[in-house]
Amino acid sequence: MPRSTRPRRRPGQRGAPARAPGAGAERPPNTVRFAGTLWTVREVRGNDSGRAFRCPGCQQQVLASTPHTVAWPSQTMHGVENRRHWHTRCWAARERRKPGGSFA
């Protein structure tokens, strides 16, 4: 294998950007209107908690370790029971799905 001539920089070395632990892990939440309700939406990278959730869009499992989208009603958020974990693709296709799904 050929040798790389690209300089390698370690965090903290001159010229390397210093990043705080966990920096860039999530985007700030935004608000969208969906199914007649105002929803707060956040994209998450995932973590190693070992949990799994049920995607309301496709009814399949969303592993906590995979990047996904979390949405909750903006006005009625009381605790974590109203959060819904969606596959990012399912959230993007939410307007094209058949009515009758349980989104709240």
Biopython code that builds the backbone (N, CA, C, O; Angstrom):
import numpy as np
from Bio.PDB.StructureBuilder import StructureBuilder

atoms = [
    (1, "MET", "N", (0.855, -1.178, 0.000)),
    (1, "MET", "CA", (0.000, 0.000, 0.000)),
    (1, "MET", "C", (0.895, 1.233, 0.000)),
    (1, "MET", "O", (1.854, 1.294, 0.769)),
    (2, "PRO", "N", (0.601, 2.214, -0.848)),
    (2, "PRO", "CA", (1.419, 3.425, -0.896)),
    (2, "PRO", "C", (1.308, 4.235, 0.388)),
    (2, "PRO", "O", (0.281, 4.225, 1.067)),
    (3, "ARG", "N", (2.369, 4.921, 0.693)),
    (3, "ARG", "CA", (2.418, 5.748, 1.885)),
    (3, "ARG", "C", (1.689, 7.066, 1.643)),
    (3, "ARG", "O", (1.791, 7.646, 0.562)),
    (4, "SER", "N", (0.953, 7.538, 2.649)),
    (4, "SER", "CA", (0.237, 8.802, 2.541)),
    (4, "SER", "C", (1.194, 9.946, 2.841)),
    (4, "SER", "O", (1.950, 9.891, 3.811)),
    (5, "THR", "N", (1.161, 10.968, 2.019)),
    (5, "THR", "CA", (2.010, 12.136, 2.244)),
    (5, "THR", "C", (1.239, 13.280, 2.883)),
    (5, "THR", "O", (1.774, 14.372, 3.072)),
    (6, "ARG", "N", (-0.012, 13.026, 3.210)),
    (6, "ARG", "CA", (-0.839, 14.047, 3.832)),
    (6, "ARG", "C", (-0.426, 14.225, 5.291)),
    (6, "ARG", "O", (-0.280, 13.237, 6.010)),
    (7, "PRO", "N", (-0.235, 15.466, 5.740)),
    (7, "PRO", "CA", (0.151, 15.664, 7.148)),
    (7, "PRO", "C", (-0.992, 15.273, 8.077)),
    (7, "PRO", "O", (-2.156, 15.558, 7.796)),
    (8, "ARG", "N", (-0.661, 14.634, 9.159)),
    (8, "ARG", "CA", (-1.645, 14.215, 10.156)),
    (8, "ARG", "C", (-1.579, 15.160, 11.340)),
    (8, "ARG", "O", (-0.504, 15.435, 11.873)),
    (9, "ARG", "N", (-2.739, 15.653, 11.747)),
    (9, "ARG", "CA", (-2.799, 16.581, 12.872)),
    (9, "ARG", "C", (-3.661, 15.970, 13.964)),
    (9, "ARG", "O", (-4.699, 15.365, 13.698)),
    (10, "ARG", "N", (-3.221, 16.137, 15.159)),
    (10, "ARG", "CA", (-3.980, 15.665, 16.314)),
    (10, "ARG", "C", (-4.732, 16.840, 16.922)),
    (10, "ARG", "O", (-4.300, 17.985, 16.794)),
    (11, "PRO", "N", (-5.875, 16.562, 17.593)),
    (11, "PRO", "CA", (-6.585, 17.656, 18.265)),
    (11, "PRO", "C", (-5.668, 18.355, 19.260)),
    (11, "PRO", "O", (-4.938, 17.704, 20.007)),
    (12, "GLY", "N", (-5.709, 19.660, 19.265)),
    (12, "GLY", "CA", (-4.851, 20.440, 20.145)),
    (12, "GLY", "C", (-3.571, 20.888, 19.473)),
    (12, "GLY", "O", (-2.906, 21.799, 19.965)),
    (13, "GLN", "N", (-3.207, 20.266, 18.350)),
    (13, "GLN", "CA", (-2.024, 20.713, 17.636)),
    (13, "GLN", "C", (-2.351, 21.973, 16.855)),
    (13, "GLN", "O", (-3.513, 22.255, 16.562)),
    (14, "ARG", "N", (-1.354, 22.695, 16.537)),
    (14, "ARG", "CA", (-1.522, 23.935, 15.784)),
    (14, "ARG", "C", (-2.166, 23.646, 14.422)),
    (14, "ARG", "O", (-1.743, 22.748, 13.694)),
    (15, "GLY", "N", (-3.184, 24.420, 14.107)),
    (15, "GLY", "CA", (-3.846, 24.269, 12.822)),
    (15, "GLY", "C", (-5.039, 23.328, 12.857)),
    (15, "GLY", "O", (-5.868, 23.358, 11.948)),
    (16, "ALA", "N", (-5.146, 22.502, 13.871)),
    (16, "ALA", "CA", (-6.283, 21.595, 13.982)),
    (16, "ALA", "C", (-7.397, 22.284, 14.770)),
    (16, "ALA", "O", (-7.132, 22.853, 15.828)),
    (17, "PRO", "N", (-8.626, 22.245, 14.282)),
    (17, "PRO", "CA", (-9.712, 22.888, 15.026)),
    (17, "PRO", "C", (-9.991, 22.138, 16.314)),
    (17, "PRO", "O", (-10.087, 20.911, 16.316)),
    (18, "ALA", "N", (-10.120, 22.864, 17.399)),
    (18, "ALA", "CA", (-10.447, 22.250, 18.688)),
    (18, "ALA", "C", (-11.952, 22.081, 18.776)),
    (18, "ALA", "O", (-12.702, 23.024, 18.522)),
    (19, "ARG", "N", (-12.400, 20.880, 19.135)),
    (19, "ARG", "CA", (-13.826, 20.607, 19.251)),
    (19, "ARG", "C", (-14.129, 20.132, 20.649)),
    (19, "ARG", "O", (-13.400, 19.323, 21.223)),
    (20, "ALA", "N", (-15.184, 20.631, 21.174)),
    (20, "ALA", "CA", (-15.637, 20.169, 22.481)),
    (20, "ALA", "C", (-16.213, 18.770, 22.337)),
    (20, "ALA", "O", (-16.733, 18.437, 21.272)),
    (21, "PRO", "N", (-16.139, 17.941, 23.371)),
    (21, "PRO", "CA", (-16.737, 16.620, 23.284)),
    (21, "PRO", "C", (-18.230, 16.722, 23.004)),
    (21, "PRO", "O", (-18.952, 17.461, 23.673)),
    (22, "GLY", "N", (-18.677, 15.976, 22.014)),
    (22, "GLY", "CA", (-20.092, 15.994, 21.659)),
    (22, "GLY", "C", (-20.498, 17.165, 20.787)),
    (22, "GLY", "O", (-21.674, 17.298, 20.450)),
    (23, "ALA", "N", (-19.547, 18.024, 20.410)),
    (23, "ALA", "CA", (-19.893, 19.177, 19.576)),
    (23, "ALA", "C", (-20.382, 18.696, 18.217)),
    (23, "ALA", "O", (-19.783, 17.803, 17.618)),
    (24, "GLY", "N", (-21.454, 19.278, 17.738)),
    (24, "GLY", "CA", (-22.005, 18.904, 16.444)),
    (24, "GLY", "C", (-22.821, 17.629, 16.501)),
    (24, "GLY", "O", (-23.158, 17.074, 15.455)),
    (25, "ALA", "N", (-23.145, 17.150, 17.683)),
    (25, "ALA", "CA", (-23.884, 15.901, 17.808)),
    (25, "ALA", "C", (-25.309, 16.048, 17.298)),
    (25, "ALA", "O", (-25.868, 15.092, 16.760)),
    (26, "GLU", "N", (-25.894, 17.195, 17.453)),
    (26, "GLU", "CA", (-27.280, 17.397, 17.059)),
    (26, "GLU", "C", (-27.441, 18.764, 16.413)),
    (26, "GLU", "O", (-26.699, 19.707, 16.687)),
    (27, "ARG", "N", (-28.424, 18.827, 15.560)),
    (27, "ARG", "CA", (-28.801, 20.127, 15.019)),
    (27, "ARG", "C", (-29.792, 20.756, 15.993)),
    (27, "ARG", "O", (-30.482, 20.042, 16.721)),
    (28, "PRO", "N", (-29.869, 22.075, 16.013)),
    (28, "PRO", "CA", (-30.880, 22.691, 16.878)),
    (28, "PRO", "C", (-32.276, 22.329, 16.378)),
    (28, "PRO", "O", (-32.467, 22.124, 15.179)),
    (29, "PRO", "N", (-33.246, 22.248, 17.274)),
    (29, "PRO", "CA", (-34.599, 21.866, 16.843)),
    (29, "PRO", "C", (-35.249, 22.948, 16.006)),
    (29, "PRO", "O", (-34.957, 24.134, 16.158)),
    (30, "ASN", "N", (-36.129, 22.523, 15.123)),
    (30, "ASN", "CA", (-36.926, 23.484, 14.360)),
    (30, "ASN", "C", (-38.396, 23.107, 14.515)),
    (30, "ASN", "O", (-38.707, 22.033, 15.030)),
    (31, "THR", "N", (-39.289, 23.967, 14.083)),
    (31, "THR", "CA", (-40.720, 23.769, 14.259)),
    (31, "THR", "C", (-41.388, 23.663, 12.892)),
    (31, "THR", "O", (-41.136, 24.478, 12.003)),
    (32, "VAL", "N", (-42.246, 22.647, 12.731)),
    (32, "VAL", "CA", (-42.992, 22.460, 11.487)),
    (32, "VAL", "C", (-44.444, 22.163, 11.824)),
    (32, "VAL", "O", (-44.758, 21.715, 12.927)),
    (33, "ARG", "N", (-45.331, 22.416, 10.859)),
    (33, "ARG", "CA", (-46.750, 22.085, 11.033)),
    (33, "ARG", "C", (-47.000, 20.786, 10.286)),
    (33, "ARG", "O", (-46.688, 20.663, 9.101)),
    (34, "PHE", "N", (-47.573, 19.810, 11.003)),
    (34, "PHE", "CA", (-47.863, 18.505, 10.428)),
    (34, "PHE", "C", (-49.117, 17.944, 11.097)),
    (34, "PHE", "O", (-49.249, 18.006, 12.319)),
    (35, "ALA", "N", (-50.024, 17.405, 10.313)),
    (35, "ALA", "CA", (-51.272, 16.795, 10.791)),
    (35, "ALA", "C", (-52.061, 17.762, 11.677)),
    (35, "ALA", "O", (-52.666, 17.348, 12.665)),
    (36, "GLY", "N", (-52.053, 19.045, 11.322)),
    (36, "GLY", "CA", (-52.812, 20.045, 12.060)),
    (36, "GLY", "C", (-52.212, 20.447, 13.398)),
    (36, "GLY", "O", (-52.862, 21.138, 14.183)),
    (37, "THR", "N", (-50.986, 20.027, 13.669)),
    (37, "THR", "CA", (-50.329, 20.313, 14.940)),
    (37, "THR", "C", (-48.956, 20.903, 14.671)),
    (37, "THR", "O", (-48.318, 20.582, 13.668)),
    (38, "LEU", "N", (-48.509, 21.762, 15.567)),
    (38, "LEU", "CA", (-47.166, 22.314, 15.487)),
    (38, "LEU", "C", (-46.209, 21.347, 16.181)),
    (38, "LEU", "O", (-46.393, 21.040, 17.359)),
    (39, "TRP", "N", (-45.181, 20.860, 15.462)),
    (39, "TRP", "CA", (-44.230, 19.882, 15.977)),
    (39, "TRP", "C", (-42.846, 20.486, 16.070)),
    (39, "TRP", "O", (-42.432, 21.245, 15.194)),
    (40, "THR", "N", (-42.133, 20.153, 17.125)),
    (40, "THR", "CA", (-40.723, 20.497, 17.244)),
    (40, "THR", "C", (-39.950, 19.267, 16.790)),
    (40, "THR", "O", (-40.228, 18.150, 17.226)),
    (41, "VAL", "N", (-38.980, 19.482, 15.912)),
    (41, "VAL", "CA", (-38.266, 18.375, 15.277)),
    (41, "VAL", "C", (-36.775, 18.547, 15.482)),
    (41, "VAL", "O", (-36.241, 19.648, 15.346)),
    (42, "ARG", "N", (-36.106, 17.451, 15.811)),
    (42, "ARG", "CA", (-34.648, 17.465, 15.986)),
    (42, "ARG", "C", (-34.070, 16.198, 15.356)),
    (42, "ARG", "O", (-34.593, 15.100, 15.548)),
    (43, "GLU", "N", (-32.986, 16.370, 14.604)),
    (43, "GLU", "CA", (-32.258, 15.228, 14.054)),
    (43, "GLU", "C", (-31.154, 14.863, 15.031)),
    (43, "GLU", "O", (-30.393, 15.725, 15.471)),
    (44, "VAL", "N", (-31.069, 13.585, 15.368)),
    (44, "VAL", "CA", (-30.050, 13.119, 16.315)),
    (44, "VAL", "C", (-29.131, 12.117, 15.619)),
    (44, "VAL", "O", (-29.542, 11.404, 14.703)),
    (45, "ARG", "N", (-27.888, 12.080, 16.072)),
    (45, "ARG", "CA", (-26.902, 11.161, 15.493)),
    (45, "ARG", "C", (-27.079, 9.744, 15.985)),
    (45, "ARG", "O", (-26.743, 8.798, 15.273)),
    (46, "GLY", "N", (-27.588, 9.581, 17.162)),
    (46, "GLY", "CA", (-27.726, 8.254, 17.755)),
    (46, "GLY", "C", (-26.782, 8.113, 18.931)),
    (46, "GLY", "O", (-25.827, 8.878, 19.068)),
    (47, "ASN", "N", (-27.049, 7.139, 19.775)),
    (47, "ASN", "CA", (-26.202, 6.888, 20.927)),
    (47, "ASN", "C", (-26.163, 5.384, 21.188)),
    (47, "ASN", "O", (-26.804, 4.609, 20.478)),
    (48, "ASP", "N", (-25.423, 4.985, 22.187)),
    (48, "ASP", "CA", (-25.253, 3.566, 22.489)),
    (48, "ASP", "C", (-26.110, 3.128, 23.664)),
    (48, "ASP", "O", (-25.669, 2.301, 24.463)),
    (49, "SER", "N", (-27.311, 3.654, 23.794)),
    (49, "SER", "CA", (-28.151, 3.305, 24.933)),
    (49, "SER", "C", (-28.755, 1.911, 24.797)),
    (49, "SER", "O", (-29.200, 1.332, 25.788)),
    (50, "GLY", "N", (-28.774, 1.369, 23.589)),
    (50, "GLY", "CA", (-29.332, 0.047, 23.378)),
    (50, "GLY", "C", (-30.842, 0.026, 23.245)),
    (50, "GLY", "O", (-31.434, -1.046, 23.119)),
    (51, "ARG", "N", (-31.470, 1.174, 23.271)),
    (51, "ARG", "CA", (-32.929, 1.241, 23.174)),
    (51, "ARG", "C", (-33.391, 1.119, 21.732)),
    (51, "ARG", "O", (-32.618, 1.315, 20.794)),
    (52, "ALA", "N", (-34.659, 0.793, 21.576)),
    (52, "ALA", "CA", (-35.280, 0.730, 20.257)),
    (52, "ALA", "C", (-36.649, 1.402, 20.358)),
    (52, "ALA", "O", (-37.297, 1.349, 21.404)),
    (53, "PHE", "N", (-37.076, 2.021, 19.286)),
    (53, "PHE", "CA", (-38.342, 2.730, 19.239)),
    (53, "PHE", "C", (-39.123, 2.240, 18.024)),
    (53, "PHE", "O", (-38.549, 1.607, 17.138)),
    (54, "ARG", "N", (-40.425, 2.522, 17.970)),
    (54, "ARG", "CA", (-41.274, 2.158, 16.847)),
    (54, "ARG", "C", (-41.527, 3.399, 16.018)),
    (54, "ARG", "O", (-42.079, 4.377, 16.524)),
    (55, "CYS", "N", (-41.133, 3.379, 14.747)),
    (55, "CYS", "CA", (-41.332, 4.524, 13.846)),
    (55, "CYS", "C", (-42.811, 4.622, 13.499)),
    (55, "CYS", "O", (-43.384, 3.649, 13.010)),
    (56, "PRO", "N", (-43.460, 5.790, 13.741)),
    (56, "PRO", "CA", (-44.880, 5.923, 13.400)),
    (56, "PRO", "C", (-45.133, 5.958, 11.900)),
    (56, "PRO", "O", (-46.274, 5.789, 11.469)),
    (57, "GLY", "N", (-44.107, 6.171, 11.105)),
    (57, "GLY", "CA", (-44.304, 6.223, 9.660)),
    (57, "GLY", "C", (-44.389, 4.857, 9.014)),
    (57, "GLY", "O", (-45.249, 4.630, 8.164)),
    (58, "CYS", "N", (-43.503, 3.933, 9.406)),
    (58, "CYS", "CA", (-43.455, 2.610, 8.772)),
    (58, "CYS", "C", (-43.715, 1.466, 9.745)),
    (58, "CYS", "O", (-43.771, 0.307, 9.334)),
    (59, "GLN", "N", (-43.875, 1.781, 11.042)),
    (59, "GLN", "CA", (-44.112, 0.796, 12.085)),
    (59, "GLN", "C", (-42.962, -0.196, 12.255)),
    (59, "GLN", "O", (-43.160, -1.287, 12.789)),
    (60, "GLN", "N", (-41.767, 0.176, 11.807)),
    (60, "GLN", "CA", (-40.577, -0.658, 11.983)),
    (60, "GLN", "C", (-39.749, -0.109, 13.136)),
    (60, "GLN", "O", (-40.011, 0.986, 13.635)),
    (61, "GLN", "N", (-38.755, -0.870, 13.552)),
    (61, "GLN", "CA", (-37.905, -0.470, 14.665)),
    (61, "GLN", "C", (-36.912, 0.616, 14.264)),
    (61, "GLN", "O", (-36.345, 0.589, 13.171)),
    (62, "VAL", "N", (-36.713, 1.571, 15.170)),
    (62, "VAL", "CA", (-35.668, 2.588, 15.037)),
    (62, "VAL", "C", (-34.710, 2.348, 16.198)),
    (62, "VAL", "O", (-35.081, 2.532, 17.357)),
    (63, "LEU", "N", (-33.494, 1.943, 15.897)),
    (63, "LEU", "CA", (-32.506, 1.729, 16.947)),
    (63, "LEU", "C", (-31.941, 3.062, 17.394)),
    (63, "LEU", "O", (-31.719, 3.952, 16.573)),
    (64, "ALA", "N", (-31.707, 3.206, 18.685)),
    (64, "ALA", "CA", (-31.173, 4.462, 19.219)),
    (64, "ALA", "C", (-29.773, 4.732, 18.700)),
    (64, "ALA", "O", (-29.328, 5.880, 18.691)),
    (65, "SER", "N", (-29.068, 3.688, 18.266)),
    (65, "SER", "CA", (-27.692, 3.858, 17.803)),
    (65, "SER", "C", (-27.608, 4.378, 16.368)),
    (65, "SER", "O", (-26.519, 4.725, 15.912)),
    (66, "THR", "N", (-28.721, 4.439, 15.650)),
    (66, "THR", "CA", (-28.701, 4.937, 14.279)),
    (66, "THR", "C", (-29.192, 6.380, 14.235)),
    (66, "THR", "O", (-30.026, 6.770, 15.051)),
    (67, "PRO", "N", (-28.689, 7.174, 13.299)),
    (67, "PRO", "CA", (-29.201, 8.543, 13.160)),
    (67, "PRO", "C", (-30.693, 8.505, 12.807)),
    (67, "PRO", "O", (-31.117, 7.710, 11.968)),
    (68, "HIS", "N", (-31.474, 9.358, 13.442)),
    (68, "HIS", "CA", (-32.909, 9.400, 13.187)),
    (68, "HIS", "C", (-33.467, 10.762, 13.580)),
    (68, "HIS", "O", (-32.726, 11.631, 14.040)),
    (69, "THR", "N", (-34.764, 10.947, 13.399)),
    (69, "THR", "CA", (-35.437, 12.209, 13.681)),
    (69, "THR", "C", (-36.384, 12.014, 14.861)),
    (69, "THR", "O", (-37.114, 11.026, 14.930)),
    (70, "VAL", "N", (-36.362, 12.965, 15.782)),
    (70, "VAL", "CA", (-37.258, 12.944, 16.935)),
    (70, "VAL", "C", (-38.201, 14.134, 16.801)),
    (70, "VAL", "O", (-37.757, 15.261, 16.583)),
    (71, "ALA", "N", (-39.509, 13.884, 16.932)),
    (71, "ALA", "CA", (-40.513, 14.946, 16.813)),
    (71, "ALA", "C", (-41.481, 14.848, 17.985)),
    (71, "ALA", "O", (-41.810, 13.757, 18.449)),
    (72, "TRP", "N", (-41.929, 16.008, 18.454)),
    (72, "TRP", "CA", (-42.918, 16.044, 19.539)),
    (72, "TRP", "C", (-43.794, 17.273, 19.351)),
    (72, "TRP", "O", (-43.339, 18.289, 18.824)),
    (73, "PRO", "N", (-45.070, 17.185, 19.787)),
    (73, "PRO", "CA", (-45.972, 18.334, 19.680)),
    (73, "PRO", "C", (-45.444, 19.503, 20.515)),
    (73, "PRO", "O", (-45.109, 19.329, 21.686)),
    (74, "SER", "N", (-45.372, 20.671, 19.924)),
    (74, "SER", "CA", (-44.771, 21.826, 20.594)),
    (74, "SER", "C", (-45.575, 22.298, 21.799)),
    (74, "SER", "O", (-44.991, 22.630, 22.831)),
    (75, "GLN", "N", (-46.895, 22.334, 21.691)),
    (75, "GLN", "CA", (-47.706, 22.888, 22.778)),
    (75, "GLN", "C", (-47.971, 21.889, 23.897)),
    (75, "GLN", "O", (-48.220, 22.307, 25.028)),
    (76, "THR", "N", (-47.929, 20.605, 23.633)),
    (76, "THR", "CA", (-48.343, 19.613, 24.621)),
    (76, "THR", "C", (-47.199, 18.749, 25.122)),
    (76, "THR", "O", (-47.443, 17.620, 25.547)),
    (77, "MET", "N", (-45.975, 19.224, 25.091)),
    (77, "MET", "CA", (-44.850, 18.409, 25.536)),
    (77, "MET", "C", (-44.777, 18.430, 27.052)),
    (77, "MET", "O", (-44.369, 19.423, 27.655)),
    (78, "HIS", "N", (-45.177, 17.325, 27.658)),
    (78, "HIS", "CA", (-45.090, 17.159, 29.104)),
    (78, "HIS", "C", (-44.323, 15.864, 29.354)),
    (78, "HIS", "O", (-44.912, 14.783, 29.360)),
    (79, "GLY", "N", (-43.032, 15.970, 29.559)),
    (79, "GLY", "CA", (-42.219, 14.777, 29.730)),
    (79, "GLY", "C", (-41.818, 14.191, 28.397)),
    (79, "GLY", "O", (-41.926, 14.849, 27.362)),
    (80, "VAL", "N", (-41.357, 12.962, 28.418)),
    (80, "VAL", "CA", (-40.844, 12.343, 27.201)),
    (80, "VAL", "C", (-41.859, 11.436, 26.511)),
    (80, "VAL", "O", (-41.572, 10.905, 25.438)),
    (81, "GLU", "N", (-43.047, 11.245, 27.107)),
    (81, "GLU", "CA", (-44.002, 10.300, 26.533)),
    (81, "GLU", "C", (-44.591, 10.757, 25.204)),
    (81, "GLU", "O", (-45.146, 9.931, 24.479)),
    (82, "ASN", "N", (-44.496, 12.029, 24.856)),
    (82, "ASN", "CA", (-45.039, 12.527, 23.590)),
    (82, "ASN", "C", (-44.024, 12.539, 22.458)),
    (82, "ASN", "O", (-44.372, 12.875, 21.326)),
    (83, "ARG", "N", (-42.777, 12.181, 22.737)),
    (83, "ARG", "CA", (-41.770, 12.171, 21.672)),
    (83, "ARG", "C", (-41.986, 10.978, 20.750)),
    (83, "ARG", "O", (-42.336, 9.885, 21.195)),
    (84, "ARG", "N", (-41.772, 11.206, 19.465)),
    (84, "ARG", "CA", (-41.869, 10.140, 18.469)),
    (84, "ARG", "C", (-40.542, 10.068, 17.729)),
    (84, "ARG", "O", (-40.029, 11.082, 17.256)),
    (85, "HIS", "N", (-39.995, 8.871, 17.633)),
    (85, "HIS", "CA", (-38.727, 8.648, 16.950)),
    (85, "HIS", "C", (-39.028, 8.087, 15.567)),
    (85, "HIS", "O", (-39.610, 7.010, 15.436)),
    (86, "TRP", "N", (-38.628, 8.825, 14.537)),
    (86, "TRP", "CA", (-38.898, 8.478, 13.148)),
    (86, "TRP", "C", (-37.589, 8.141, 12.448)),
    (86, "TRP", "O", (-36.538, 8.680, 12.794)),
    (87, "HIS", "N", (-37.653, 7.242, 11.457)),
    (87, "HIS", "CA", (-36.545, 7.138, 10.513)),
    (87, "HIS", "C", (-36.531, 8.477, 9.772)),
    (87, "HIS", "O", (-37.590, 9.039, 9.494)),
    (88, "THR", "N", (-35.376, 8.977, 9.461)),
    (88, "THR", "CA", (-35.284, 10.274, 8.787)),
    (88, "THR", "C", (-36.023, 10.242, 7.448)),
    (88, "THR", "O", (-36.674, 11.221, 7.082)),
    (89, "ARG", "N", (-35.930, 9.136, 6.719)),
    (89, "ARG", "CA", (-36.637, 9.027, 5.431)),
    (89, "ARG", "C", (-38.153, 9.004, 5.631)),
    (89, "ARG", "O", (-38.892, 9.587, 4.836)),
    (90, "CYS", "N", (-38.618, 8.336, 6.683)),
    (90, "CYS", "CA", (-40.055, 8.292, 6.956)),
    (90, "CYS", "C", (-40.576, 9.684, 7.318)),
    (90, "CYS", "O", (-41.670, 10.066, 6.901)),
    (91, "TRP", "N", (-39.798, 10.441, 8.092)),
    (91, "TRP", "CA", (-40.218, 11.800, 8.441)),
    (91, "TRP", "C", (-40.291, 12.660, 7.186)),
    (91, "TRP", "O", (-41.207, 13.471, 7.044)),
    (92, "ALA", "N", (-39.340, 12.493, 6.280)),
    (92, "ALA", "CA", (-39.348, 13.274, 5.041)),
    (92, "ALA", "C", (-40.556, 12.910, 4.169)),
    (92, "ALA", "O", (-41.043, 13.753, 3.416)),
    (93, "ALA", "N", (-41.042, 11.676, 4.259)),
    (93, "ALA", "CA", (-42.158, 11.210, 3.430)),
    (93, "ALA", "C", (-43.490, 11.259, 4.171)),
    (93, "ALA", "O", (-44.468, 10.693, 3.684)),
    (94, "ARG", "N", (-43.566, 11.901, 5.307)),
    (94, "ARG", "CA", (-44.772, 11.857, 6.143)),
    (94, "ARG", "C", (-46.002, 12.418, 5.434)),
    (94, "ARG", "O", (-47.111, 11.958, 5.707)),
    (95, "GLU", "N", (-45.857, 13.377, 4.550)),
    (95, "GLU", "CA", (-47.002, 13.977, 3.850)),
    (95, "GLU", "C", (-47.536, 13.066, 2.750)),
    (95, "GLU", "O", (-48.686, 13.211, 2.335)),
    (96, "ARG", "N", (-46.720, 12.133, 2.273)),
    (96, "ARG", "CA", (-47.137, 11.246, 1.181)),
    (96, "ARG", "C", (-47.749, 9.936, 1.677)),
    (96, "ARG", "O", (-48.190, 9.125, 0.862)),
    (97, "ARG", "N", (-47.786, 9.714, 2.965)),
    (97, "ARG", "CA", (-48.311, 8.455, 3.516)),
    (97, "ARG", "C", (-49.838, 8.503, 3.580)),
    (97, "ARG", "O", (-50.445, 9.574, 3.589)),
    (98, "LYS", "N", (-50.436, 7.318, 3.623)),
    (98, "LYS", "CA", (-51.894, 7.219, 3.718)),
    (98, "LYS", "C", (-52.357, 7.772, 5.062)),
    (98, "LYS", "O", (-51.666, 7.592, 6.065)),
    (99, "PRO", "N", (-53.509, 8.439, 5.107)),
    (99, "PRO", "CA", (-54.024, 8.918, 6.386)),
    (99, "PRO", "C", (-54.446, 7.729, 7.248)),
    (99, "PRO", "O", (-54.688, 6.634, 6.741)),
    (100, "GLY", "N", (-54.529, 7.957, 8.534)),
    (100, "GLY", "CA", (-54.972, 6.910, 9.437)),
    (100, "GLY", "C", (-53.878, 6.423, 10.354)),
    (100, "GLY", "O", (-54.144, 5.622, 11.250)),
    (101, "GLY", "N", (-52.648, 6.882, 10.161)),
    (101, "GLY", "CA", (-51.565, 6.486, 11.052)),
    (101, "GLY", "C", (-51.676, 7.208, 12.370)),
    (101, "GLY", "O", (-52.286, 8.274, 12.455)),
    (102, "SER", "N", (-51.096, 6.637, 13.387)),
    (102, "SER", "CA", (-51.126, 7.257, 14.715)),
    (102, "SER", "C", (-49.873, 8.091, 14.874)),
    (102, "SER", "O", (-48.794, 7.536, 15.081)),
    (103, "PHE", "N", (-49.981, 9.397, 14.784)),
    (103, "PHE", "CA", (-48.825, 10.275, 14.843)),
    (103, "PHE", "C", (-48.716, 11.005, 16.167)),
    (103, "PHE", "O", (-47.653, 11.550, 16.465)),
    (104, "ALA", "N", (-49.738, 11.039, 16.953)),
    (104, "ALA", "CA", (-49.679, 11.790, 18.213)),
    (104, "ALA", "C", (-49.517, 10.876, 19.398)),
    (104, "ALA", "O", (-49.451, 11.344, 20.534)),
]
sb = StructureBuilder()
sb.init_structure("model")
sb.init_model(0)
sb.init_chain("A")
sb.init_seg("    ")
for serial, (resi, resn, name, xyz) in enumerate(atoms, 1):
    if name == "N":
        sb.init_residue(resn, " ", resi, " ")
    sb.init_atom(name, np.array(xyz, "f"), 0.0, 1.0, " ", f" {name:<3s}", serial, name[0])
structure = sb.get_structure()
